[in-house]
Amino acid sequence: KQGGPKDNVWAKNAAWSGMTVVEAGIHQTDLMRYWFGDIKWVQSAYVPRDAEDVEDGGDNPYAYTVTFGFENGAVGNLLMSRLRKLYHTGGYLIAMWDHGHLVQEGKDAVAYYYDGPYPPTEKPTGEAVRHVLDMPDSCDTTYEINKGFIEAIQTGDKSKLSNTFESSMNSLAAVLAANISHERNGERIDLDAFLTSDIYAAYRQRPEGM
């Protein structure tokens, strides 16, 4: 559908954006897939916006919680909000495993875990469990991504790409299924079924006028 609104209502309006998990959350979903692999199932719940709080077409829900179940057994949580009159944005990324967690602190990737004799004779200090990971030299990631994409087109070789058009469909299916899970009162949706089952056939149809 061509045309559209003149301002950024497409990002704040549910009909234009597909809601915030689709419009913005797909990027975090891609990142989680980079870490943990493809997503198997999705379950979600949103907080709808009050009708009297809709301004300039901005009717996307206030808040979103999405749980992703990965093929390898990992579980991920995506928490998002679209709040008005806030004038501040922020984001937090945490990856956890059975005995520790990984966070980003400025430019550092820091893993917090204890690797000494267990149980310790004394409680370890904060610095003792803080491990700054060795990282490759920084680069212009936008340039490198576009360079790899162009080279793949020129050569027909997709092997160097971390993600392809085909594999990225897992992210798209996951965020679309998150919307449907909310619509169906938090139903857990298996993505294979979402793509093929008659139960979800109506959601795979192109909306009228599009």
Disulfide bonds with the S-S distance in Angstrom:
none
